[in-house]
Amino acid sequence: MSARLYSGPLSLFGAKVEIAAREKGIDFQLVMVPFSQQQGYSPKDPEVLRVNPKRQVPVWVDDAVELYDSTQIIEYLEDRWPTPALWPRALAGRARARLLEHASDEVFFPHVIRLMGMRANPDPVDAPEWRQACAGIESYYARMEQALGTHRHIAGDEYTFADIAFYLAQFFAARHTVPIGGAHVNLRAWRARVAARPAVKQVLDAMASYLRSIDYPVPEYG
Ligand SMILES: N[C@@H](CCC(=O)N[C@@H](CS)C(=O)NCC(=O)O)C(=O)O
């Protein structure tokens, strides 16, 4: 049986794995679990419940392994399908790319999650928590703009999992009103470079179609 990836139509972490698997040309089946804006991930997919005690997507199942957590899964994909490599070969570069992938999920994205949580409030823009989350996103953009400099990619010149993670995270930030501003010329050029990759385009186009199908706005993502 071919490998299966359980994901959701608006799952950043599922999309991270899907892009990585497509970049590597892996033969896998994408299973979109039940999801709606109103009900969230309900009912939970039985395979997700069986494999992941955290009851979350993404879940990866193939003949050799059953895995959950996007970072665990991409590490396995890299070991099992090493070409094309999505971590740098050199030790320091590899460590830096891993840290940036982690920071995208655990430092940058939590600000976006805060914005998502406040959207239901009558006037979230007035709340100090809203302004703090926006400031956190903006200061991360400023740091990445500086760090990127003339490099082609987030962790140096090679395209890595760190690019995939941060590309998706900034797309969600843009969806929640904080896109990369025009002053960040390096970051915007990087965003266009990553968006042009066929694997990224395929996954983002599907996410954008889903958003349009439920009448949600789609930010500029190229
Ligand atoms: N750290 C996990 C996060 C996974 C996660 O937050 N998944 C979300 C969708 S993007 C989910 O399944 N949420 C449903 C729930 O928590 O019940 C990863 O990297 O895979």
The ligand as a Tripos MOL2 file, in Angstrom:
@<TRIPOS>MOLECULE
LIG
   20    19     1     0     0
SMALL
NO_CHARGES

@<TRIPOS>ATOM
      1 N1          3.1970   20.2730   16.5660 N.3       1 LIG1
      2 C1          2.2090   19.6040   15.7490 C.3       1 LIG1
      3 C2          0.9760   20.5110   15.6570 C.3       1 LIG1
      4 C3         -0.1870   19.8030   14.9600 C.3       1 LIG1
      5 C4         -1.4560   20.6370   14.9830 C.2       1 LIG1
      6 O1         -1.5550   21.6780   15.6740 O.2       1 LIG1
      7 N2         -2.4460   20.1740   14.2090 N.am      1 LIG1
      8 C5         -3.7260   20.8530   14.1300 C.3       1 LIG1
      9 C6         -4.0670   21.2020   12.6780 C.3       1 LIG1
     10 S1         -2.8560   22.2890   11.9370 S.3       1 LIG1
     11 C7         -4.8260   19.9320   14.6100 C.2       1 LIG1
     12 O2         -4.8860   18.7830   14.2150 O.2       1 LIG1
     13 N3         -5.7070   20.4630   15.4340 N.am      1 LIG1
     14 C8         -6.8350   19.7550   15.9150 C.3       1 LIG1
     15 C9         -6.7910   19.5340   17.4060 C.2       1 LIG1
     16 O3         -5.8260   19.9760   18.0600 O.co2     1 LIG1
     17 O4         -7.7420   18.9150   17.9220 O.co2     1 LIG1
     18 C10         2.8180   19.3330   14.3690 C.2       1 LIG1
     19 O5          3.8300   19.9550   14.0150 O.co2     1 LIG1
     20 O6          2.3110   18.4490   13.6660 O.co2     1 LIG1
@<TRIPOS>BOND
     1     1     2 1
     2     2     3 1
     3     2    18 1
     4     3     4 1
     5     4     5 1
     6     5     6 2
     7     5     7 1
     8     7     8 1
     9     8     9 1
    10     8    11 1
    11     9    10 1
    12    11    12 2
    13    11    13 1
    14    13    14 1
    15    14    15 1
    16    15    16 2
    17    15    17 1
    18    18    19 2
    19    18    20 1
@<TRIPOS>SUBSTRUCTURE
     1 LIG1         1 GROUP 0 **** ****
